[in-house]
Amino acid sequence: MTKFYRLEPDPRVCVYQLAVDRLRVPMEAIGFVSSNCWDACGAKSFGFRTYWINRAGAPLDALDVTPDYVIARLTDLAALVD
């Protein structure tokens, strides 16, 4: 049996909101890049555009959201950003 977990950022202590506040840009303007699927999914559930660098070709984590983009190398990111 496969379990799925729901990610919900805690609004009281949300590092994602700190990025929005400090950068003074809308969350939609922020691209979150991570080498961890669960980390990218947490940022996606907050509202960031997300990029998971999946160097090992790992399967997606069993979460209720998925990253916007899955790339194999950091150099692949350049083709995806504005």
PyMOL Python script that loads the backbone (N, CA, C, O; Angstrom):
from pymol import cmd

cmd.read_pdbstr("""\
ATOM      1  N   MET A   1       0.836  -1.171   0.000  1.00  0.00           N
ATOM      2  CA  MET A   1       0.000   0.000   0.000  1.00  0.00           C
ATOM      3  C   MET A   1       0.887   1.243   0.000  1.00  0.00           C
ATOM      4  O   MET A   1       1.836   1.334   0.779  1.00  0.00           O
ATOM      5  N   THR A   2       0.583   2.179  -0.856  1.00  0.00           N
ATOM      6  CA  THR A   2       1.348   3.413  -0.948  1.00  0.00           C
ATOM      7  C   THR A   2       0.674   4.501  -0.133  1.00  0.00           C
ATOM      8  O   THR A   2      -0.537   4.701  -0.232  1.00  0.00           O
ATOM      9  N   LYS A   3       1.448   5.196   0.663  1.00  0.00           N
ATOM     10  CA  LYS A   3       0.918   6.313   1.438  1.00  0.00           C
ATOM     11  C   LYS A   3       1.277   7.612   0.742  1.00  0.00           C
ATOM     12  O   LYS A   3       2.362   7.743   0.174  1.00  0.00           O
ATOM     13  N   PHE A   4       0.367   8.567   0.787  1.00  0.00           N
ATOM     14  CA  PHE A   4       0.620   9.896   0.265  1.00  0.00           C
ATOM     15  C   PHE A   4       0.526  10.875   1.419  1.00  0.00           C
ATOM     16  O   PHE A   4      -0.336  10.748   2.288  1.00  0.00           O
ATOM     17  N   TYR A   5       1.397  11.827   1.419  1.00  0.00           N
ATOM     18  CA  TYR A   5       1.431  12.809   2.489  1.00  0.00           C
ATOM     19  C   TYR A   5       1.133  14.190   1.937  1.00  0.00           C
ATOM     20  O   TYR A   5       1.515  14.515   0.813  1.00  0.00           O
ATOM     21  N   ARG A   6       0.459  14.987   2.720  1.00  0.00           N
ATOM     22  CA  ARG A   6       0.096  16.345   2.329  1.00  0.00           C
ATOM     23  C   ARG A   6       1.067  17.320   2.994  1.00  0.00           C
ATOM     24  O   ARG A   6       1.285  17.270   4.204  1.00  0.00           O
ATOM     25  N   LEU A   7       1.639  18.196   2.191  1.00  0.00           N
ATOM     26  CA  LEU A   7       2.546  19.207   2.718  1.00  0.00           C
ATOM     27  C   LEU A   7       1.805  20.518   2.894  1.00  0.00           C
ATOM     28  O   LEU A   7       1.215  21.040   1.948  1.00  0.00           O
ATOM     29  N   GLU A   8       1.836  21.039   4.090  1.00  0.00           N
ATOM     30  CA  GLU A   8       1.212  22.329   4.366  1.00  0.00           C
ATOM     31  C   GLU A   8       2.198  23.175   5.149  1.00  0.00           C
ATOM     32  O   GLU A   8       2.483  22.875   6.308  1.00  0.00           O
ATOM     33  N   PRO A   9       2.727  24.234   4.535  1.00  0.00           N
ATOM     34  CA  PRO A   9       3.666  25.088   5.263  1.00  0.00           C
ATOM     35  C   PRO A   9       2.998  25.721   6.480  1.00  0.00           C
ATOM     36  O   PRO A   9       1.843  26.141   6.416  1.00  0.00           O
ATOM     37  N   ASP A  10       3.721  25.783   7.569  1.00  0.00           N
ATOM     38  CA  ASP A  10       3.224  26.426   8.784  1.00  0.00           C
ATOM     39  C   ASP A  10       3.310  27.938   8.587  1.00  0.00           C
ATOM     40  O   ASP A  10       4.413  28.473   8.482  1.00  0.00           O
ATOM     41  N   PRO A  11       2.179  28.639   8.535  1.00  0.00           N
ATOM     42  CA  PRO A  11       2.206  30.078   8.253  1.00  0.00           C
ATOM     43  C   PRO A  11       2.883  30.901   9.344  1.00  0.00           C
ATOM     44  O   PRO A  11       3.275  32.041   9.096  1.00  0.00           O
ATOM     45  N   ARG A  12       3.026  30.345  10.544  1.00  0.00           N
ATOM     46  CA  ARG A  12       3.669  31.093  11.629  1.00  0.00           C
ATOM     47  C   ARG A  12       5.179  31.139  11.463  1.00  0.00           C
ATOM     48  O   ARG A  12       5.818  32.113  11.860  1.00  0.00           O
ATOM     49  N   VAL A  13       5.745  30.112  10.888  1.00  0.00           N
ATOM     50  CA  VAL A  13       7.190  30.025  10.736  1.00  0.00           C
ATOM     51  C   VAL A  13       7.471  29.544   9.319  1.00  0.00           C
ATOM     52  O   VAL A  13       7.835  28.386   9.113  1.00  0.00           O
ATOM     53  N   CYS A  14       7.307  30.415   8.361  1.00  0.00           N
ATOM     54  CA  CYS A  14       7.414  29.978   6.971  1.00  0.00           C
ATOM     55  C   CYS A  14       8.593  30.659   6.280  1.00  0.00           C
ATOM     56  O   CYS A  14       8.542  31.847   5.962  1.00  0.00           O
ATOM     57  N   VAL A  15       9.635  29.898   6.057  1.00  0.00           N
ATOM     58  CA  VAL A  15      10.821  30.434   5.399  1.00  0.00           C
ATOM     59  C   VAL A  15      10.497  30.886   3.975  1.00  0.00           C
ATOM     60  O   VAL A  15      11.154  31.780   3.441  1.00  0.00           O
ATOM     61  N   TYR A  16       9.497  30.277   3.367  1.00  0.00           N
ATOM     62  CA  TYR A  16       9.107  30.689   2.017  1.00  0.00           C
ATOM     63  C   TYR A  16       8.574  32.122   2.024  1.00  0.00           C
ATOM     64  O   TYR A  16       8.894  32.905   1.129  1.00  0.00           O
ATOM     65  N   GLN A  17       7.778  32.464   3.010  1.00  0.00           N
ATOM     66  CA  GLN A  17       7.264  33.832   3.117  1.00  0.00           C
ATOM     67  C   GLN A  17       8.391  34.813   3.395  1.00  0.00           C
ATOM     68  O   GLN A  17       8.346  35.956   2.940  1.00  0.00           O
ATOM     69  N   LEU A  18       9.390  34.380   4.131  1.00  0.00           N
ATOM     70  CA  LEU A  18      10.548  35.226   4.399  1.00  0.00           C
ATOM     71  C   LEU A  18      11.227  35.625   3.090  1.00  0.00           C
ATOM     72  O   LEU A  18      11.641  36.774   2.935  1.00  0.00           O
ATOM     73  N   ALA A  19      11.345  34.700   2.158  1.00  0.00           N
ATOM     74  CA  ALA A  19      11.939  35.012   0.853  1.00  0.00           C
ATOM     75  C   ALA A  19      11.115  36.063   0.116  1.00  0.00           C
ATOM     76  O   ALA A  19      11.672  37.003  -0.451  1.00  0.00           O
ATOM     77  N   VAL A  20       9.804  35.909   0.122  1.00  0.00           N
ATOM     78  CA  VAL A  20       8.917  36.878  -0.534  1.00  0.00           C
ATOM     79  C   VAL A  20       9.084  38.256   0.104  1.00  0.00           C
ATOM     80  O   VAL A  20       9.208  39.261  -0.597  1.00  0.00           O
ATOM     81  N   ASP A  21       9.087  38.297   1.424  1.00  0.00           N
ATOM     82  CA  ASP A  21       9.192  39.565   2.143  1.00  0.00           C
ATOM     83  C   ASP A  21      10.539  40.242   1.920  1.00  0.00           C
ATOM     84  O   ASP A  21      10.595  41.449   1.686  1.00  0.00           O
ATOM     85  N   ARG A  22      11.607  39.485   1.990  1.00  0.00           N
ATOM     86  CA  ARG A  22      12.947  40.068   1.853  1.00  0.00           C
ATOM     87  C   ARG A  22      13.252  40.491   0.420  1.00  0.00           C
ATOM     88  O   ARG A  22      13.885  41.524   0.199  1.00  0.00           O
ATOM     89  N   LEU A  23      12.810  39.706  -0.546  1.00  0.00           N
ATOM     90  CA  LEU A  23      13.070  40.036  -1.951  1.00  0.00           C
ATOM     91  C   LEU A  23      12.099  41.083  -2.490  1.00  0.00           C
ATOM     92  O   LEU A  23      12.367  41.733  -3.501  1.00  0.00           O
ATOM     93  N   ARG A  24      10.961  41.237  -1.799  1.00  0.00           N
ATOM     94  CA  ARG A  24       9.929  42.203  -2.187  1.00  0.00           C
ATOM     95  C   ARG A  24       9.426  41.970  -3.615  1.00  0.00           C
ATOM     96  O   ARG A  24       9.298  42.894  -4.419  1.00  0.00           O
ATOM     97  N   VAL A  25       9.154  40.715  -3.884  1.00  0.00           N
ATOM     98  CA  VAL A  25       8.581  40.321  -5.173  1.00  0.00           C
ATOM     99  C   VAL A  25       7.429  39.358  -4.897  1.00  0.00           C
ATOM    100  O   VAL A  25       7.392  38.727  -3.840  1.00  0.00           O
ATOM    101  N   PRO A  26       6.486  39.238  -5.840  1.00  0.00           N
ATOM    102  CA  PRO A  26       5.410  38.260  -5.631  1.00  0.00           C
ATOM    103  C   PRO A  26       5.960  36.835  -5.682  1.00  0.00           C
ATOM    104  O   PRO A  26       6.949  36.558  -6.361  1.00  0.00           O
ATOM    105  N   MET A  27       5.301  35.943  -4.955  1.00  0.00           N
ATOM    106  CA  MET A  27       5.783  34.558  -4.913  1.00  0.00           C
ATOM    107  C   MET A  27       5.855  33.924  -6.300  1.00  0.00           C
ATOM    108  O   MET A  27       6.679  33.041  -6.542  1.00  0.00           O
ATOM    109  N   GLU A  28       4.993  34.375  -7.206  1.00  0.00           N
ATOM    110  CA  GLU A  28       4.993  33.828  -8.563  1.00  0.00           C
ATOM    111  C   GLU A  28       6.277  34.174  -9.319  1.00  0.00           C
ATOM    112  O   GLU A  28       6.587  33.544 -10.329  1.00  0.00           O
ATOM    113  N   ALA A  29       7.024  35.168  -8.840  1.00  0.00           N
ATOM    114  CA  ALA A  29       8.262  35.588  -9.500  1.00  0.00           C
ATOM    115  C   ALA A  29       9.482  34.835  -8.984  1.00  0.00           C
ATOM    116  O   ALA A  29      10.590  35.032  -9.483  1.00  0.00           O
ATOM    117  N   ILE A  30       9.286  33.979  -7.993  1.00  0.00           N
ATOM    118  CA  ILE A  30      10.399  33.255  -7.381  1.00  0.00           C
ATOM    119  C   ILE A  30      10.460  31.835  -7.922  1.00  0.00           C
ATOM    120  O   ILE A  30       9.452  31.129  -7.962  1.00  0.00           O
ATOM    121  N   GLY A  31      11.639  31.430  -8.335  1.00  0.00           N
ATOM    122  CA  GLY A  31      11.883  30.051  -8.741  1.00  0.00           C
ATOM    123  C   GLY A  31      12.682  29.354  -7.649  1.00  0.00           C
ATOM    124  O   GLY A  31      13.748  29.830  -7.259  1.00  0.00           O
ATOM    125  N   PHE A  32      12.181  28.245  -7.160  1.00  0.00           N
ATOM    126  CA  PHE A  32      12.808  27.508  -6.066  1.00  0.00           C
ATOM    127  C   PHE A  32      13.483  26.275  -6.652  1.00  0.00           C
ATOM    128  O   PHE A  32      12.824  25.444  -7.277  1.00  0.00           O
ATOM    129  N   VAL A  33      14.794  26.153  -6.454  1.00  0.00           N
ATOM    130  CA  VAL A  33      15.580  25.054  -7.012  1.00  0.00           C
ATOM    131  C   VAL A  33      16.089  24.187  -5.868  1.00  0.00           C
ATOM    132  O   VAL A  33      16.632  24.697  -4.888  1.00  0.00           O
ATOM    133  N   SER A  34      15.912  22.876  -5.995  1.00  0.00           N
ATOM    134  CA  SER A  34      16.374  21.968  -4.945  1.00  0.00           C
ATOM    135  C   SER A  34      16.815  20.636  -5.539  1.00  0.00           C
ATOM    136  O   SER A  34      16.349  20.217  -6.599  1.00  0.00           O
ATOM    137  N   SER A  35      17.720  19.989  -4.829  1.00  0.00           N
ATOM    138  CA  SER A  35      18.113  18.632  -5.215  1.00  0.00           C
ATOM    139  C   SER A  35      17.282  17.590  -4.466  1.00  0.00           C
ATOM    140  O   SER A  35      17.507  16.389  -4.618  1.00  0.00           O
ATOM    141  N   ASN A  36      16.321  18.046  -3.658  1.00  0.00           N
ATOM    142  CA  ASN A  36      15.422  17.147  -2.925  1.00  0.00           C
ATOM    143  C   ASN A  36      13.991  17.325  -3.409  1.00  0.00           C
ATOM    144  O   ASN A  36      13.479  18.444  -3.441  1.00  0.00           O
ATOM    145  N   CYS A  37      13.354  16.241  -3.780  1.00  0.00           N
ATOM    146  CA  CYS A  37      11.972  16.313  -4.257  1.00  0.00           C
ATOM    147  C   CYS A  37      11.046  16.875  -3.190  1.00  0.00           C
ATOM    148  O   CYS A  37      10.230  17.749  -3.482  1.00  0.00           O
ATOM    149  N   TRP A  38      11.158  16.387  -1.956  1.00  0.00           N
ATOM    150  CA  TRP A  38      10.264  16.837  -0.885  1.00  0.00           C
ATOM    151  C   TRP A  38      10.413  18.326  -0.627  1.00  0.00           C
ATOM    152  O   TRP A  38       9.436  18.996  -0.293  1.00  0.00           O
ATOM    153  N   ASP A  39      11.627  18.855  -0.778  1.00  0.00           N
ATOM    154  CA  ASP A  39      11.881  20.275  -0.566  1.00  0.00           C
ATOM    155  C   ASP A  39      11.210  21.106  -1.661  1.00  0.00           C
ATOM    156  O   ASP A  39      10.581  22.125  -1.379  1.00  0.00           O
ATOM    157  N   ALA A  40      11.350  20.664  -2.902  1.00  0.00           N
ATOM    158  CA  ALA A  40      10.700  21.351  -4.022  1.00  0.00           C
ATOM    159  C   ALA A  40       9.178  21.278  -3.887  1.00  0.00           C
ATOM    160  O   ALA A  40       8.480  22.240  -4.210  1.00  0.00           O
ATOM    161  N   CYS A  41       8.670  20.158  -3.419  1.00  0.00           N
ATOM    162  CA  CYS A  41       7.213  20.014  -3.256  1.00  0.00           C
ATOM    163  C   CYS A  41       6.676  20.924  -2.160  1.00  0.00           C
ATOM    164  O   CYS A  41       5.574  21.458  -2.285  1.00  0.00           O
ATOM    165  N   GLY A  42       7.436  21.107  -1.094  1.00  0.00           N
ATOM    166  CA  GLY A  42       7.024  22.031  -0.044  1.00  0.00           C
ATOM    167  C   GLY A  42       6.934  23.453  -0.563  1.00  0.00           C
ATOM    168  O   GLY A  42       5.991  24.178  -0.245  1.00  0.00           O
ATOM    169  N   ALA A  43       7.916  23.854  -1.365  1.00  0.00           N
ATOM    170  CA  ALA A  43       7.905  25.192  -1.962  1.00  0.00           C
ATOM    171  C   ALA A  43       6.769  25.329  -2.968  1.00  0.00           C
ATOM    172  O   ALA A  43       6.167  26.397  -3.077  1.00  0.00           O
ATOM    173  N   LYS A  44       6.471  24.269  -3.700  1.00  0.00           N
ATOM    174  CA  LYS A  44       5.360  24.276  -4.657  1.00  0.00           C
ATOM    175  C   LYS A  44       4.034  24.464  -3.927  1.00  0.00           C
ATOM    176  O   LYS A  44       3.167  25.201  -4.395  1.00  0.00           O
ATOM    177  N   SER A  45       3.873  23.806  -2.788  1.00  0.00           N
ATOM    178  CA  SER A  45       2.617  23.937  -2.051  1.00  0.00           C
ATOM    179  C   SER A  45       2.440  25.348  -1.499  1.00  0.00           C
ATOM    180  O   SER A  45       1.317  25.773  -1.231  1.00  0.00           O
ATOM    181  N   PHE A  46       3.541  26.073  -1.329  1.00  0.00           N
ATOM    182  CA  PHE A  46       3.461  27.468  -0.897  1.00  0.00           C
ATOM    183  C   PHE A  46       3.060  28.383  -2.049  1.00  0.00           C
ATOM    184  O   PHE A  46       2.394  29.398  -1.843  1.00  0.00           O
ATOM    185  N   GLY A  47       3.471  28.016  -3.269  1.00  0.00           N
ATOM    186  CA  GLY A  47       3.120  28.834  -4.425  1.00  0.00           C
ATOM    187  C   GLY A  47       4.286  29.199  -5.320  1.00  0.00           C
ATOM    188  O   GLY A  47       4.102  29.901  -6.314  1.00  0.00           O
ATOM    189  N   PHE A  48       5.486  28.737  -4.986  1.00  0.00           N
ATOM    190  CA  PHE A  48       6.650  29.013  -5.827  1.00  0.00           C
ATOM    191  C   PHE A  48       6.648  28.129  -7.071  1.00  0.00           C
ATOM    192  O   PHE A  48       6.098  27.028  -7.057  1.00  0.00           O
ATOM    193  N   ARG A  49       7.259  28.611  -8.135  1.00  0.00           N
ATOM    194  CA  ARG A  49       7.580  27.770  -9.293  1.00  0.00           C
ATOM    195  C   ARG A  49       8.785  26.938  -8.852  1.00  0.00           C
ATOM    196  O   ARG A  49       9.735  27.482  -8.288  1.00  0.00           O
ATOM    197  N   THR A  50       8.759  25.637  -9.100  1.00  0.00           N
ATOM    198  CA  THR A  50       9.795  24.770  -8.541  1.00  0.00           C
ATOM    199  C   THR A  50      10.526  23.953  -9.594  1.00  0.00           C
ATOM    200  O   THR A  50       9.970  23.561 -10.620  1.00  0.00           O
ATOM    201  N   TYR A  51      11.795  23.714  -9.294  1.00  0.00           N
ATOM    202  CA  TYR A  51      12.694  22.957 -10.156  1.00  0.00           C
ATOM    203  C   TYR A  51      13.410  21.927  -9.285  1.00  0.00           C
ATOM    204  O   TYR A  51      14.151  22.286  -8.370  1.00  0.00           O
ATOM    205  N   TRP A  52      13.186  20.662  -9.571  1.00  0.00           N
ATOM    206  CA  TRP A  52      13.875  19.601  -8.842  1.00  0.00           C
ATOM    207  C   TRP A  52      15.013  19.096  -9.715  1.00  0.00           C
ATOM    208  O   TRP A  52      14.788  18.629 -10.832  1.00  0.00           O
ATOM    209  N   ILE A  53      16.220  19.190  -9.211  1.00  0.00           N
ATOM    210  CA  ILE A  53      17.379  18.643  -9.914  1.00  0.00           C
ATOM    211  C   ILE A  53      17.518  17.192  -9.466  1.00  0.00           C
ATOM    212  O   ILE A  53      17.999  16.909  -8.369  1.00  0.00           O
ATOM    213  N   ASN A  54      17.094  16.293 -10.323  1.00  0.00           N
ATOM    214  CA  ASN A  54      17.049  14.864 -10.016  1.00  0.00           C
ATOM    215  C   ASN A  54      18.196  14.168 -10.736  1.00  0.00           C
ATOM    216  O   ASN A  54      17.990  13.489 -11.742  1.00  0.00           O
ATOM    217  N   ARG A  55      19.392  14.341 -10.217  1.00  0.00           N
ATOM    218  CA  ARG A  55      20.598  13.795 -10.856  1.00  0.00           C
ATOM    219  C   ARG A  55      20.583  12.269 -10.936  1.00  0.00           C
ATOM    220  O   ARG A  55      21.088  11.689 -11.897  1.00  0.00           O
ATOM    221  N   ALA A  56      20.007  11.626  -9.928  1.00  0.00           N
ATOM    222  CA  ALA A  56      20.043  10.164  -9.846  1.00  0.00           C
ATOM    223  C   ALA A  56      18.878   9.488 -10.552  1.00  0.00           C
ATOM    224  O   ALA A  56      18.839   8.260 -10.635  1.00  0.00           O
ATOM    225  N   GLY A  57      17.926  10.266 -11.064  1.00  0.00           N
ATOM    226  CA  GLY A  57      16.757   9.665 -11.703  1.00  0.00           C
ATOM    227  C   GLY A  57      15.834   8.987 -10.703  1.00  0.00           C
ATOM    228  O   GLY A  57      15.194   7.986 -11.026  1.00  0.00           O
ATOM    229  N   ALA A  58      15.761   9.526  -9.494  1.00  0.00           N
ATOM    230  CA  ALA A  58      14.927   8.951  -8.433  1.00  0.00           C
ATOM    231  C   ALA A  58      13.444   9.113  -8.753  1.00  0.00           C
ATOM    232  O   ALA A  58      13.068  10.030  -9.483  1.00  0.00           O
ATOM    233  N   PRO A  59      12.604   8.241  -8.218  1.00  0.00           N
ATOM    234  CA  PRO A  59      11.158   8.404  -8.411  1.00  0.00           C
ATOM    235  C   PRO A  59      10.647   9.585  -7.588  1.00  0.00           C
ATOM    236  O   PRO A  59      11.273   9.989  -6.608  1.00  0.00           O
ATOM    237  N   LEU A  60       9.513  10.126  -7.994  1.00  0.00           N
ATOM    238  CA  LEU A  60       8.883  11.198  -7.228  1.00  0.00           C
ATOM    239  C   LEU A  60       8.508  10.699  -5.840  1.00  0.00           C
ATOM    240  O   LEU A  60       8.120   9.542  -5.674  1.00  0.00           O
ATOM    241  N   ASP A  61       8.624  11.573  -4.843  1.00  0.00           N
ATOM    242  CA  ASP A  61       8.160  11.225  -3.503  1.00  0.00           C
ATOM    243  C   ASP A  61       6.634  11.127  -3.507  1.00  0.00           C
ATOM    244  O   ASP A  61       5.967  11.752  -4.333  1.00  0.00           O
ATOM    245  N   ALA A  62       6.094  10.349  -2.591  1.00  0.00           N
ATOM    246  CA  ALA A  62       4.641  10.153  -2.497  1.00  0.00           C
ATOM    247  C   ALA A  62       4.007  11.333  -1.768  1.00  0.00           C
ATOM    248  O   ALA A  62       3.666  11.237  -0.589  1.00  0.00           O
ATOM    249  N   LEU A  63       3.855  12.434  -2.476  1.00  0.00           N
ATOM    250  CA  LEU A  63       3.289  13.658  -1.917  1.00  0.00           C
ATOM    251  C   LEU A  63       2.112  14.102  -2.768  1.00  0.00           C
ATOM    252  O   LEU A  63       1.909  13.600  -3.873  1.00  0.00           O
ATOM    253  N   ASP A  64       1.342  15.042  -2.249  1.00  0.00           N
ATOM    254  CA  ASP A  64       0.154  15.483  -2.981  1.00  0.00           C
ATOM    255  C   ASP A  64       0.444  16.553  -4.024  1.00  0.00           C
ATOM    256  O   ASP A  64      -0.468  16.989  -4.727  1.00  0.00           O
ATOM    257  N   VAL A  65       1.685  16.979  -4.138  1.00  0.00           N
ATOM    258  CA  VAL A  65       2.098  17.936  -5.170  1.00  0.00           C
ATOM    259  C   VAL A  65       3.357  17.416  -5.842  1.00  0.00           C
ATOM    260  O   VAL A  65       4.056  16.567  -5.289  1.00  0.00           O
ATOM    261  N   THR A  66       3.644  17.919  -7.020  1.00  0.00           N
ATOM    262  CA  THR A  66       4.872  17.557  -7.723  1.00  0.00           C
ATOM    263  C   THR A  66       5.572  18.834  -8.181  1.00  0.00           C
ATOM    264  O   THR A  66       4.918  19.855  -8.392  1.00  0.00           O
ATOM    265  N   PRO A  67       6.888  18.787  -8.335  1.00  0.00           N
ATOM    266  CA  PRO A  67       7.602  19.962  -8.820  1.00  0.00           C
ATOM    267  C   PRO A  67       7.117  20.346 -10.220  1.00  0.00           C
ATOM    268  O   PRO A  67       6.647  19.499 -10.980  1.00  0.00           O
ATOM    269  N   ASP A  68       7.239  21.628 -10.544  1.00  0.00           N
ATOM    270  CA  ASP A  68       6.857  22.081 -11.884  1.00  0.00           C
ATOM    271  C   ASP A  68       7.775  21.502 -12.950  1.00  0.00           C
ATOM    272  O   ASP A  68       7.328  21.135 -14.036  1.00  0.00           O
ATOM    273  N   TYR A  69       9.052  21.424 -12.633  1.00  0.00           N
ATOM    274  CA  TYR A  69      10.039  20.923 -13.587  1.00  0.00           C
ATOM    275  C   TYR A  69      10.953  19.931 -12.885  1.00  0.00           C
ATOM    276  O   TYR A  69      11.331  20.129 -11.730  1.00  0.00           O
ATOM    277  N   VAL A  70      11.303  18.869 -13.588  1.00  0.00           N
ATOM    278  CA  VAL A  70      12.282  17.904 -13.105  1.00  0.00           C
ATOM    279  C   VAL A  70      13.391  17.872 -14.144  1.00  0.00           C
ATOM    280  O   VAL A  70      13.158  17.560 -15.311  1.00  0.00           O
ATOM    281  N   ILE A  71      14.603  18.200 -13.703  1.00  0.00           N
ATOM    282  CA  ILE A  71      15.737  18.240 -14.623  1.00  0.00           C
ATOM    283  C   ILE A  71      16.855  17.361 -14.075  1.00  0.00           C
ATOM    284  O   ILE A  71      16.914  17.087 -12.876  1.00  0.00           O
ATOM    285  N   ALA A  72      17.732  16.927 -14.958  1.00  0.00           N
ATOM    286  CA  ALA A  72      18.800  16.021 -14.559  1.00  0.00           C
ATOM    287  C   ALA A  72      20.058  16.755 -14.103  1.00  0.00           C
ATOM    288  O   ALA A  72      20.821  16.237 -13.288  1.00  0.00           O
ATOM    289  N   ARG A  73      20.273  17.961 -14.628  1.00  0.00           N
ATOM    290  CA  ARG A  73      21.499  18.702 -14.319  1.00  0.00           C
ATOM    291  C   ARG A  73      21.171  20.172 -14.069  1.00  0.00           C
ATOM    292  O   ARG A  73      20.210  20.708 -14.620  1.00  0.00           O
ATOM    293  N   LEU A  74      21.964  20.800 -13.250  1.00  0.00           N
ATOM    294  CA  LEU A  74      21.781  22.220 -12.974  1.00  0.00           C
ATOM    295  C   LEU A  74      21.891  23.039 -14.254  1.00  0.00           C
ATOM    296  O   LEU A  74      21.209  24.053 -14.397  1.00  0.00           O
ATOM    297  N   THR A  75      22.729  22.620 -15.172  1.00  0.00           N
ATOM    298  CA  THR A  75      22.889  23.357 -16.429  1.00  0.00           C
ATOM    299  C   THR A  75      21.610  23.347 -17.263  1.00  0.00           C
ATOM    300  O   THR A  75      21.433  24.214 -18.119  1.00  0.00           O
ATOM    301  N   ASP A  76      20.716  22.387 -17.032  1.00  0.00           N
ATOM    302  CA  ASP A  76      19.434  22.343 -17.750  1.00  0.00           C
ATOM    303  C   ASP A  76      18.498  23.473 -17.327  1.00  0.00           C
ATOM    304  O   ASP A  76      17.544  23.797 -18.034  1.00  0.00           O
ATOM    305  N   LEU A  77      18.778  24.064 -16.178  1.00  0.00           N
ATOM    306  CA  LEU A  77      17.917  25.121 -15.644  1.00  0.00           C
ATOM    307  C   LEU A  77      17.889  26.356 -16.544  1.00  0.00           C
ATOM    308  O   LEU A  77      16.850  27.003 -16.673  1.00  0.00           O
ATOM    309  N   ALA A  78      18.998  26.680 -17.154  1.00  0.00           N
ATOM    310  CA  ALA A  78      19.094  27.894 -17.981  1.00  0.00           C
ATOM    311  C   ALA A  78      18.051  27.927 -19.090  1.00  0.00           C
ATOM    312  O   ALA A  78      17.556  28.999 -19.438  1.00  0.00           O
ATOM    313  N   ALA A  79      17.714  26.791 -19.640  1.00  0.00           N
ATOM    314  CA  ALA A  79      16.740  26.737 -20.733  1.00  0.00           C
ATOM    315  C   ALA A  79      15.305  26.944 -20.246  1.00  0.00           C
ATOM    316  O   ALA A  79      14.405  27.161 -21.058  1.00  0.00           O
ATOM    317  N   LEU A  80      15.081  26.878 -18.933  1.00  0.00           N
ATOM    318  CA  LEU A  80      13.721  26.943 -18.394  1.00  0.00           C
ATOM    319  C   LEU A  80      13.354  28.272 -17.758  1.00  0.00           C
ATOM    320  O   LEU A  80      12.171  28.557 -17.572  1.00  0.00           O
ATOM    321  N   VAL A  81      14.335  29.086 -17.423  1.00  0.00           N
ATOM    322  CA  VAL A  81      14.041  30.344 -16.728  1.00  0.00           C
ATOM    323  C   VAL A  81      13.991  31.503 -17.705  1.00  0.00           C
ATOM    324  O   VAL A  81      14.621  31.483 -18.762  1.00  0.00           O
ATOM    325  N   ASP A  82      13.220  32.518 -17.319  1.00  0.00           N
ATOM    326  CA  ASP A  82      13.072  33.705 -18.155  1.00  0.00           C
ATOM    327  C   ASP A  82      14.279  34.601 -18.038  1.00  0.00           C
ATOM    328  O   ASP A  82      14.332  35.653 -18.676  1.00  0.00           O
TER     329      ASP A  82
END
""", "prot")
cmd.dss("prot")
cmd.show_as("cartoon", "prot")
cmd.util.cbc("prot")
cmd.orient("prot")
